[in-house]
Amino acid sequence: MKQSYYLYKSGRLQRNDNTLEVVYKDNTKRSIPIERVDDIYVMTEFDFNTNLLNFISKYGVSVHFFNYYGFYTGTYYPKEQLVSGKLLIKQVESYKDNEKRLYLAKAFINAASYNIYRNLKYYDNRGKNLKKYIDEISFLRNQIELCKDIKELMGIEGNIRKKYYETWKIIINQNMEFEKRVKNPPDNAINSLISYVNTLIYTRVLSEIYKTQLNPTISYLHEPSERRFSLCLDIAEIFKPIIADRLIFSMLNKNQITEKDFEKELNFLYIKENARKEITKELDLRLQTTIKHKTLDRDVSYEYLIRLEIYKIIKYLTEDIQYEGFKMWW
């Protein structure tokens, strides 16, 4: 089974015959069979050359880069191996068609907000007393279909998330500062944690898109940009409540992550290496966890759910089959 590899110690990544080799600065080495690599996360300073890039490109391996603070800086995205001019035209046509674009954008927000709702129901059933917020978010969700354009829809989405983040101080057992979502830069430990985990989801969606013929730069909810794969942001909205948020709640409530795992002197902006390793370990475990898929009637992993979502979008774009974003039932 292919898997993601995370590089935390500085060194050099190189090709050694038909194997990836990591040479650390203390001259220790680690060999990784290229056939086992899904994607690579470079979390520190690393050297590599064009020979290495040519090698990993042959196997379709993406490399995601993060800076000192653990923030995503970019991706080496190999030349696409699965190319479809027909699908690309359909993507562009659906973006330029206001009705079709709004249809997809509403589907993303509808699914994302439902998964938020399910999170709140889950914790309300466990004594967190969230009924007030559940009712308010249910009311806002009913406004989604009434939206006439993307701007109005984004306003509803913003209000839903604002209410949702108000519940986090109730859901999280630790006494940690968190008033509202702040991104650039995060202003406390929880905001730093959200940014870090959300980025991991974003990059995982990108890796899954690469395995299909879908173009990651043409999006429907978020505006396409020259400097980002904005379709990943669209699809990630659906899976952040399911994977990212539940991971954060669990790790904080089990004290796997505490404020001690952040650099207080840097305003909690920096997540310490051991904590980042623990987060990626838990994330990979969750992504490989399986559920019984209602439609397929078989067990599929959370990771494969993302791929299935991409296939559903392709079906809508090419065959006009009705699209509905994934909604969890547990």
Disulfide bonds with the S-S distance in Angstrom:
none
